[in-house]
Amino acid sequence: MNNSERKEVILVDTSDLEIGRMEKLEAHQKGLLHRAFSVFVFNRSNQLLLQRRAMGKYHSEDLWTNTCCSHPEPGESITDAAKRRLMEEMGFTCELHTSFSFIYHVALDNGLEEHELDHIVFGISDETPVLNPVEASDYTWKTLDEIRIEMAEFPEKYTSWFKIILNEHFEQLSDALKLIV
């Protein structure tokens, strides 16, 4: 387990009010609702930067997902946390904007659960990622339509939260993208 997996997450109620803190793995074992974020970086051709999660991640390893995602540290804003993780995982940063949030609860591999109040964060960049191999093993740029077509054919290749975002929040995602392009 790497150092980032030992950090605390912020437990929240359904209104995103902090109600406590817990070690990250324990929160995922117990399926407790906690604050998270998912970053979506698009290039000027309206393609989303996807990452393939590294082998050895404590869940959802080797699956394709949005640009990066994680949990803010106590006292850290969503935007600051998103910029930090974008640099740690993908080796660059850009201007980021929060958009919408939603709650989801799914069972993962290894007996873990994701129960997150997930804040969606957007950015625009044409930077070439410099992957942190502990976090990501590959990347690609694809349009949302290309991703949805492939996801429908091969859903097992994608993380559960990314499928939820694209399948259940596509209109919100598209509307948010229009605001930043």
MILO-311774 format. One record per residue: x, y, z of N, C-alpha, C in turn. Coordinates in pm, whole numbers, padded with zeros to 5 digits, always signed. Each point is the difference from the previous one (the first is absolute). Example, Ala and Ser with C-alpha at 12.3 -4.5 7.8 and 13.67 -1.06 7.14 Angstrom:
+01319-00569+00780-00089+00119+00000+00090+00120+00000;-00035+00105-00072+00082+00119+00006-00077+00109+00073;
This chain:
+00085-00118+00000-00085+00118+00000+00089+00124+00000;-00025+00091-00093+00083+00120-00003-00051+00103+00098;+00078+00105+00021-00031+00101+00100-00135+00066-00022;-00039+00025-00126-00127+00068-00025-00118-00084+00046;+00016-00132+00011-00109-00085+00043-00019+00000+00151;+00090+00061+00075-00012+00006+00146-00065+00128+00047;-00034+00088-00089-00055+00129+00038-00145-00010+00045;-00042+00102+00071-00138+00008+00045-00089+00059-00109;-00125-00044+00001-00102+00063-00083-00095+00075+00092;-00074+00091-00059-00095+00082+00075-00137-00064-00013;-00053-00050+00111-00136-00056+00001-00098+00116-00005;-00105-00015-00080-00098+00108-00017-00141-00055+00008;-00096+00093+00021-00140-00037-00013-00042+00027-00145;-00125-00021-00033-00045+00015-00138+00000+00145-00048;+00018+00095+00091+00013+00142-00036+00145+00044-00010;+00093-00093+00009+00145+00023-00007+00054+00073+00122;-00068-00013+00113+00051+00056+00125+00088-00105+00068;+00119+00041+00043+00093-00092+00063-00058-00052+00130;+00004-00133+00017-00048-00062+00124+00108-00083+00069;+00120-00005-00061+00109-00074+00061+00108-00029-00103;+00098-00076+00045+00110-00041-00087+00031-00146+00028;+00054-00067-00102+00034-00141+00016+00112-00034-00097;+00081-00097+00037+00105-00049-00089-00067-00048-00129;+00061+00032-00112-00061-00022-00132-00042-00144-00024;+00087-00095+00024-00033-00140-00026-00116-00046+00089;+00002+00042+00126-00108-00038+00092-00134+00055-00048;-00002+00125-00049-00124+00059-00051-00053-00080-00119;+00091-00050-00085-00042-00081-00115-00041-00141+00043;+00057-00051+00107-00042-00131+00051-00140+00009+00062;-00029+00111+00068-00129+00017+00067-00106+00063-00089;+00039+00052-00115-00095+00061-00092-00062+00128+00053;+00079+00080+00073-00053+00124+00058+00012+00115-00099;-00100+00086-00001-00005+00113-00092+00113+00098+00032;+00078+00034-00104+00111+00093+00019+00015+00088-00124;+00073+00109+00018+00019+00101-00104+00107-00046-00100;-00028+00020-00128+00094-00038-00106-00013+00099-00115;+00087-00016-00098-00010+00081-00121+00047-00082-00119;-00053+00034-00117+00042-00061-00125+00033+00112-00097;+00122-00004-00055+00049+00105-00091-00020-00045-00144;-00050+00092-00082-00020-00021-00142+00074+00111-00074;+00113-00035-00061+00078+00097-00077-00023-00030-00149;-00047+00102-00071-00023-00009-00143+00106+00080-00074;+00032-00044-00122+00089+00080-00083-00083+00093-00089;+00066+00080-00080-00070+00098-00083-00079-00066-00114;+00018-00130-00019-00078-00075-00099-00120-00071+00066;-00032+00039+00123-00111-00059+00077+00017-00148+00028;+00125-00043+00014+00027-00137+00039+00035-00003+00148;-00051-00101+00068+00027-00019+00143+00128-00081+00017;+00083+00043+00094+00120-00074+00037-00042-00112+00095;+00018-00125-00045-00027-00117+00083+00130-00056+00053;-00006-00061+00117+00115-00073+00051-00040-00145+00025;+00098-00087-00014-00018-00140+00038+00065-00015+00136;-00080-00040+00098+00051-00014+00136+00110-00106+00004;+00102+00027+00077+00116-00089+00009-00037-00133+00064;+00073-00102-00040-00008-00128+00071+00054+00025+00141;-00060-00066+00097+00045+00019+00137-00081+00103+00077;-00092+00072-00068-00090+00090+00073-00087-00086+00092;-00043+00054+00111-00072-00083+00097-00141-00034-00045;-00050+00063-00105-00123-00042-00065-00002+00054-00144;-00081-00063-00082-00022+00043-00138+00128+00011-00081;+00095-00088+00030+00128+00006-00073-00019-00038-00146;+00083+00062-00085+00007-00028-00143-00128+00037-00076;-00086+00084+00059-00122+00044-00067+00016+00144-00050;-00069+00032-00108-00001+00136-00053-00096+00086+00079;+00037+00126+00017-00083+00092+00077+00027+00143-00045;-00069+00093+00063+00020+00142-00029+00144+00041+00033;+00034+00124-00025+00138+00049+00007+00067-00033+00133;-00064+00028+00110+00048-00044+00131-00113+00018+00100;+00016-00063+00115-00099+00013+00106+00067-00034+00133;-00059+00052+00107+00056-00026+00131-00092+00061+00105;+00060+00030+00114-00071+00056+00115+00076+00123+00049;-00071+00108+00034+00072+00113+00059+00048-00035+00140;+00111+00059+00038+00049-00017+00135-00076+00095+00093;-00006-00030+00128-00066+00091+00093+00056+00142-00014;-00089+00098-00013+00038+00140-00015+00034+00042-00141;-00005-00090-00095+00038+00029-00138-00126+00019-00085;-00002+00103-00083-00115+00021-00088-00002-00105-00110;-00116-00019-00061-00013-00096-00110+00094+00039-00114;+00002+00127-00037+00084+00044-00112+00148-00019+00029;+00044+00036+00121+00141-00019+00035+00037-00148+00001;-00089-00084+00052+00025-00144+00003+00007-00056-00143;-00090+00047-00085-00002-00047-00139+00129+00039-00073;+00047+00122+00021+00127+00042-00062+00117-00083+00052;+00001-00026+00131+00106-00081+00060+00003-00139-00061;-00117-00065-00008-00004-00136-00052+00025-00006-00150;-00043+00101-00074+00029+00005-00143+00151+00001-00022;+00071+00077+00079+00146+00004-00010+00060-00133+00045;-00047-00056+00112+00055-00125+00052-00024-00118-00094;-00115-00004-00064-00034-00115-00084+00041+00018-00146;-00022+00121-00054+00015+00020-00144+00116+00094-00037;+00066+00060+00100+00120+00078-00024-00019+00138-00059;-00119+00055+00011-00023+00138-00044-00118+00056+00079;-00020+00128-00013-00117+00063+00060-00054+00103-00098;-00122+00042+00026-00065+00102-00083-00107+00066+00087;-00060+00104-00053-00109+00064+00072-00117-00097+00009;-00056-00014+00120-00110-00094+00022-00120+00071+00057;-00118-00050-00033-00126+00057+00045-00091-00111+00052;-00059+00020+00117-00097-00098+00050-00131+00021-00075;-00075-00108-00016-00123+00008-00077-00119-00051+00081;-00020-00128+00004-00113-00058+00072+00052-00112+00089;-00086-00051+00085+00037-00113+00085-00118-00096+00006;+00028-00123+00038-00103-00102+00014+00051-00105+00098;-00092-00082+00049+00034-00107+00094-00019-00133-00072;+00096-00089+00018-00016-00135-00052+00053-00100+00102;-00047-00124-00012+00039-00106+00092+00006-00129-00081;+00119-00056-00016+00018-00124-00077+00098-00093+00071;-00020-00129-00021+00095-00100+00047+00115-00008-00100;+00120-00011+00053+00121-00012-00083+00060-00139+00016;+00112-00019-00069+00075-00124+00019+00063+00001+00140;+00048-00113+00044+00068-00014+00129-00090+00029+00120;-00133-00009-00018-00092+00022+00111-00012+00144+00046;+00047+00094-00080-00008+00141+00035-00125+00064-00060;-00036+00117+00055-00114+00076-00050+00041+00145-00023;-00051+00056-00108+00013+00144-00023-00135+00060+00038;+00001+00087+00098-00120+00075+00040+00047+00144+00012;-00015+00073-00109+00062+00131-00008-00097+00109-00041;+00024+00117+00056-00059+00123-00050+00108+00056-00091;-00019-00021-00130+00104+00025-00099-00021+00136-00066;+00099+00087+00012+00000+00132-00062+00066-00011-00137;-00067+00045-00103+00054-00007-00136+00073+00131-00029;+00125-00014-00045+00090+00114-00023+00047-00005-00145;-00001+00116-00067+00037+00008-00141+00120+00088-00023;+00074-00031-00107+00109+00084-00046+00021-00019-00148;+00076+00093-00059+00037-00006-00142+00153+00003-00007;+00057-00094-00074+00145-00002-00016+00037-00084-00122;+00105+00040-00068+00056-00080-00108+00136-00058+00041;+00029+00002+00130+00126-00054+00052+00008-00150-00026;+00120-00048-00020+00024-00144-00008+00026-00050+00141;-00079-00096+00047+00021-00050+00136+00136-00067+00018;+00051+00010+00123+00119-00073+00042-00048-00087+00116;-00035-00124-00032-00069-00086+00096+00087-00040+00117;-00060+00001+00119+00059-00060+00119-00035-00149-00009;+00097-00089-00020-00031-00141-00023-00065-00071+00119;+00008+00058+00117-00070-00057+00116-00150+00024-00012;-00037+00105-00072-00141+00040-00012-00064-00041-00132;+00073+00017-00110-00059-00023-00133+00101-00071-00091;-00050-00093-00079+00088-00076-00090-00009+00046-00145;-00103+00077-00035-00018+00043-00138-00097+00117-00003;-00006+00067-00114-00099+00106-00019-00040+00004-00146;-00113+00063-00025-00049+00024-00136-00095+00119+00002;-00020+00059-00114-00097+00109-00017-00114-00052-00087;-00125+00016+00046-00117-00043-00078-00115+00096+00023;-00087+00011-00100-00121+00080+00017-00097-00076+00092;-00093+00072+00059-00100-00065+00084-00080-00102-00079;-00033+00032-00124-00075-00096-00083+00081-00127-00025;+00128+00014-00029+00085-00118-00020+00006-00086+00126;+00010+00065+00114+00007-00072+00127-00132-00074+00026;-00111+00067-00023-00131-00062+00026-00021-00123-00089;+00043+00007-00125-00014-00114-00091+00083-00118+00050;+00127+00028+00033+00087-00107+00049-00048-00054+00135;-00048+00089+00087-00046-00040+00131-00123-00091-00011;-00086+00027-00097-00118-00086-00020+00041-00139-00045;+00105-00008-00081+00046-00129-00051+00088-00075+00099;+00082+00073+00074+00095-00062+00094-00008+00067+00138;-00112-00010+00070-00013+00069+00130+00101-00047+00104;+00048-00122-00013+00094-00055+00098+00136+00069-00005;+00026+00081-00101+00128+00069-00013+00004+00133+00076;-00113+00041+00062-00011+00132+00061-00035-00008+00148;+00042+00101+00075-00032+00006+00143-00149+00024+00020;-00048-00044+00114-00144+00012+00029-00044+00146+00006;+00079+00087+00064-00041+00140+00012-00001+00071-00136;+00094-00035-00086+00005+00062-00132-00122-00043-00083;-00040-00126+00012-00121-00047-00070-00123+00073+00053;-00009+00019+00130-00114+00072+00057-00003+00143-00052;+00113+00068+00000+00005+00139-00046-00043+00009-00145;+00055-00085-00086-00034+00008-00142-00142-00046-00030;-00048-00100+00071-00133-00054-00029-00113+00074+00070;+00023+00051+00121-00107+00062+00076+00008+00152+00008;+00116+00057-00033+00019+00145+00012+00056+00060-00128;-00027-00064-00113+00057+00044-00127-00041+00142-00035;-00127+00034+00020-00047+00136-00034+00069+00105+00086;+00014-00026+00129+00071+00094+00088+00145+00013-00042;+00062-00109-00038+00138+00000-00045+00012+00083-00127;-00087-00023-00095+00002+00074-00126-00025+00149+00022;-00096+00033+00085-00030+00141+00029+00119+00069+00066;+00065-00067+00092+00116+00058+00068+00114+00022-00098;+00019-00093-00092+00105+00014-00099-00023+00123-00089;-00126+00025-00036-00034+00116-00084+00038+00131+00069;-00008+00002+00132+00029+00122+00076+00149+00033+00003;+00086-00100-00012+00143+00027+00014+00073+00005-00132;-00062-00048-00108+00068-00001-00130-00007+00138-00064;
